[in-house]
Amino acid sequence: MKASQLLPIAVFGALAFGLTAPHAQTPAQKVGFVNVQELLNAHPQNASIQELSKKARAELDPLNKQFRDLDAKVRAGSASAAEKQNYETIGKTLQATSEKYQKELDGKLNPVTDQINKLVAETAKKQGFTIVMDRGVAASSGLVVYADEASTDFTAEVVKALKP
C-alpha cells in the first residue's frame, strides 16, 4: 500500500476517534435539589390557595358525580330526554365552574410560583449550583437514583427566604 492511500485512512481514523483537535473540558456542573411541594406549603399565601382549592372541590365534586352518573346512562342509550337535557346542562355548568376556579387558582398560584422560582434561582446562584431539580420529580422519574441530600438540597434556605 502506498503512503498516499494510507493518508485518507489515517485522517478518517483520527476524526472517528477525536484525535485531530483537543477537546475543551466542560466545567463541572453542580446539581442542586429543592422540594417544590415543601416550598409551596411554606409560602405565606398557601393557606388562601388551599382554601380556594377546598371550595372548588366542594362545588365541583357533586357536579362531577352527577355528570358521571348521567354519562353512564347516555352512553348506554338508556337516558330519557329529560336526563339527556340535564346531562348537557350539568356538563356546561361543570365546564364553566371548572374554568372559573382554574382562573382564580392561577391568579393566586402564578405569583407564588414566580416568587419561589426567583428565590430558588437566587439561592442556587449564591451556592454555586448550575442545575436545580425538584427532588420528588427527579426521584420518582428515576432520573436521579442517589444524591447526597446534605450537600445538594437547599430547600431550607429557600423556605427561610420566603418568610417575611
N, C-alpha and C positions, 0 to 999 in steps of 0.2 A: 504494500500500500504506500502511495506517495504521500509526502508531507502535506500537499495541497488537499488531499482527501481527508486527512486527519483533522485539519483545522475546523471544518464545519461540525464535525462530531464533538470536538473539544469545546467549541463555543456552545453548542446545544447542551452538553453535559453541564457546563458552568452555569448556564441560565437555569436549567432544570433544578440544580441544587443550590442556587442562590449564591454562587461563589464570585460573581462578577463585581459586586459592589457591597461594601459593608452596610449592614442594616443598623440604623439607629435604634437603640433600645428605647422602648416607650417607658416613661416613668411609671413607677409602681402606683397602682390605684388603691386608695384607701376606702374600703367599703364600710358604711355605717348602716345601722338599722334603727327604726323607730316603730313603736306600737301605735299605729294610727288610731285604732279604736280607743286606746287609753288616752290619747291626746284629745280626741273628740269628747270623751267622757269628762275630761278635766277642764274643758273650756267653760268659761262663765256663762255662756249662752246655751249650754247643753240642756239645762232644765226646761227652758222655754221650747226648745226643739222637741224634746221628749214629750212635753205636754201637748204640743200640736200633733205629734205622731199618734199619741193615745186618742186624742179627739177624732182624728181622721179614721183610725181603726174602728172606734165605736160607731161611727156613722157608716163606714164602708162595709164592715163585716156583715151586718144584716142584709144590706143590698146585694152583696156577693152571694149570700146563701139563697136569697130569693131567686136571683138570676140563675144560679146553678140548678136549682130545683126545676125551674121552668125550662131551662135549656134542655134538660133530660127529656122532658115531655115533648118539646118542639122537635127535637132530633128523632124521637121515636115515632113522631107523627100522631101522637095521642092528645095533643093540646087542642083545647076548644078555641074558638075565635077570640073570646074574651082573654084567654090565657096568652094567646099569641100577641094580642094588643098590649097586655100587661108586660109581657116579655120585652117587647120593643121599648115601652116606656121606661121600664126598670133599667134596661141596657143604656138608654140615653142618659138617664139620671146618674147611673153608676159612672159613666164616662165623664160627664160634666163635673160631678163631685170629685172624682179622682184627679182630674186636671186642676180643679180649684185648689185642692190640698197640695198637689205637687208644686204648683206655682208658689203657694205660701211657704212650703218647706224649702224650696230652692231659694226663696228670698231670705230666709233665715240661715240656711246652711252655707250658701255660697260665700258670704263674708267670713264665716267661721273657717271654712276650708282654705280660703285665700290667706287669712291671718296665720293659720297653722303652717301652711306651705312656706310662707315667708319666714317664719321663725325657724322652721326646720332647715331651710337653706342658709340662713344667717348662722345658726349654731353649727351646722356642718362645715361651713367655711372656716369658722373660728377654730374648729377642732381638726381641720385638715382632711376632712372626708371629701372624696371626689365623686362618690356614688352613694346614694341613700336609697334604701329599700324598706318597704313595710315588712316587718318581721313576720307577721302572720301570713301574708301572701307568699313570701319567699319560702317559708317552711311548708305551707300546705301545697304549694305547686311543685315542690321537690327541687326548685331552683337552687336552694341553699340547704345543704344537709347538716352542716355544722358551722357555727361561728362562735367565737369566744364572746359571750354576752357582755362580760365586764369591760372589754376594750372596744366593742363595736356598737353597743346600744347606748344612745344618748337621749332616750325618751324623757328621763327625769329632768334633764337640763331644759328641754323644751317646755315641759309642764311648769317648771319654775318661771320661765319667761312668760307663760300665759297668765300667771297670777298677777293681778293689779297691785 
